[in-house]
Amino acid sequence: MDTDSIHSGYSHHSSRSRGSNKQSERSSRDRHKSHSRDSSSRSDKNVTISASSAQPHQPDQSSAPTDAQDDNWGETTTAVTGTSDHSLSQEDLAGFGKETEGPVEKLKCVRFLPLALSLLLGLLVLITPLSFLVLPKLMWHERLKACDTACEGLFLSLAFKLLILLLAGWALFVRPARASLPRIAVFRALLGLLTLLLLLSYWLFFGVRILDSQDDNYQGIVQFAVSLVDALLFTHYLAVVLLEIRHLQPCFSLCVVRSTDGETHHYNLGQLSIQRAALVILEHYYKDFSVHNPALLTAAKSRAAKHLAGLKVYNVDGAGSDAATAQSRAKIAAAARQRDTSHNELYYEEAEHDRRVRKRKARLVVAVEEAFTHVRRLQEEEKKKPPGDEMDPREAAQAIFPSMARALQKYLRTTRQQHCHSMDSIQAHLAFCITNNMTPKAFLESYLMTGPTMQYTRECWQTRQWTLVSEASVTSPLRHGSEFQLKSSDFSLVVTSKAIPHLKLSEEYVHPKSHKFVLELQSETSV
């Protein structure tokens, strides 16, 4: 009885303390909400929401266990739908389009600016030598000397050189920009400045020595235009050396590590600036690195949250100023005591996951083989029909897709790849395999093995924006020990450069007869 009364007294006291704590927390929460509303209303103009701000929260939403959904989803659905773990309301979508419309249009304009400048400079290069030939004919035609055979030969040489210069400039400079760099390309800017300086010098010489004096030696004027075209050809040769040949010899070995899963690749690059090296690394990233799947990275977070959620702390001594601190310390201590058994749970979780994946894979392989067998049977039947009644590969894919949709959807959900494959992309891939008479194994290779980023739909990689973070200037060349990062919305690529060491080879001469020997057999030797 005494213990019961004491227990009831403690429980009554703890319930009153919890009630008072709830009231105090509710009042403080209301004051905090009002204060946050006031502060947010005062700072609305300083907050900018970008399109990539919602992407980092996607792994937290996909971290919920989907085992129950995997077992019961296929019983009521027979087709793959474009499901997603992250959804937006209509208001969010409307605001998203309005906020990203301006920067996208600005980005498109900036993207074509270097091409427009290159075309303008090329037009000036093409018009300048022709102007040197036409202006004397228009201004003092009656005083010019007749053009002899040597002068006409210079005309022919000038025409072919201009044609070669036009084609070479088109091949080197008139190309779509692969990316928008944060700073200007130093070598391209220097070459453009050198070309402008060369044209300005020739125009000044032409104005002072030919236009002012109205020189009557037309052959010398033609020779002057030919010399300009020769100088432009040498400038183009210098551009080829600086822009295309200089960086071909490897000088640095770059180690690229993805921050989330630690996937690492190594690349050998030449003499490049940091921003050009970052562009080359991104081009290799989309074809060498496996697609980034944030759903696979949430297992540790969900496991830790599960451990902490299973812990309950009761305060029987009443509310105090250090109640929250004591509660957190108690949880940390309890989690530390469970650390010895966490590796067993991890082992059994991974074993169970592998068993589920093998089970789903076996069901998927059987379903796909049966579907392709049905396709072969349909193809044999189509051969007996008239030519106009043959089934289109797209129609055949849509006909057999429901038979494998349930197994494929379950496998994708088990391996957490459902956001990488939509129903349209799967049907398009199935139609492609049917058209080219591929085997079921060739069809399943895209789903059983994780491929590079470029293999998946354009929505997974096309709109991704990268930020280059570097302590050194992005226009400075690579050096030994240079480090920089390429940050995306939900992960980053950490790049470290090391100089390729100098290799010294020595030669050792081996005489042709030094490795020969003679076997002498004696008479008493048994063979």
Disulfide bonds with the S-S distance in Angstrom:
Cys147-Cys151 2.05
